[in-house]
Amino acid sequence: MSITREKILELGENLIRTKGYNAFSYQDISTEMGIKNAAVHYYFPTKANLGTSIVKTNIQRFEEMVENMHSLGFDEWKQLEAFIKIYVKSRRENKKCLVGSLGPAYNTLDGATQTELKKMIDIIMKWLTQILESGKAKNIFAFKEDTQSKALAIFSGLVASLQIHGIVEKVDYKTYSQSILDNLRP
């Protein structure tokens, strides 16, 4: 992958996560990089191409993270902690997560981007449900809800908490994210 293409992807993702999908243009990227708009269009002919590529890149990163955690022997607790740290880092950088940023623009997204975003959510939910199920069976986690509902509550809570933090900056995010783990203790 070319350095220019990687930088466009990085800037595009940053703009989506800070401004929103419909609030940025290729001009924002070309100005930041000091290149012409045509150069951005060379790598991504349309904004839809860029959006889809950004989601696909995030899916790949997530799958690599899960693979790395497995190879390092992370138990379910450590995996969940690592997942929550993604949101803590986003909060520290004043960014929303990609799902939270693209969700409000969903009906304006290209079909391919919508499909990839659904795929990303499905992958995260499947993984989260599996680690909660496995962790509950090993008595690492304790909760009364069915596993899928608990996974949805955790994921949607993390996504929404970044949204709310963008509006109300007095949210103690570290305490909030720790409460997710505390509520799972046996």
C-alpha positions, 0 to 999 in steps of 0.5 A: 500500500502506498504511503499516500493512500495510507495517509488518506485513509488515516486522515479520512478516518480521523475526520469521520471520528472527529467531524462526522462522515457528512461533515468533511470533504476531499478538500479537507484531506488534500489541504491537510496533506498539501496535495491536489483533490485529484490526488485523493480521487486517484486513490479513492474515486469517490467518498464512498470508496474511501468510507468503505475502505476505512471500515474494511481497514478497521475490521482488519485491525479488529481481527488482528487484535483478536488474533494477537490476544489469542496468541498471547493467551489473554483470558476473557477478562483481559480481552474485554479490558483490551476492548474497553481500552480502545474506547478509553483511548478514543475518549482521551483523543476526543474521538468517537468510535467509527460505529458511533460516527457512521451510525447517524449517517447510515442512511446517507452511506453508500450500500457497500459502506453500509454492508461493511459497517453491518459486517463490522458490528456483527464481527464485534458482537459475535466476538463479544458474545463469545468471550462473555459466554466463555467467561461466564462458563469459567466463572470469570464473569457473572451476569443475569442477562442472556449473553447476547443482550449483555454483549449488546449492552456493553457495546452500545454503552461504549459507543454511546458514552463517547457520543455523550462525552462529546456533548457533556465533557464532564463524564468521568470516562475512566470510572464509567469504563471501569464500572462495566468490568466491575458489574461483571465480577462474580 
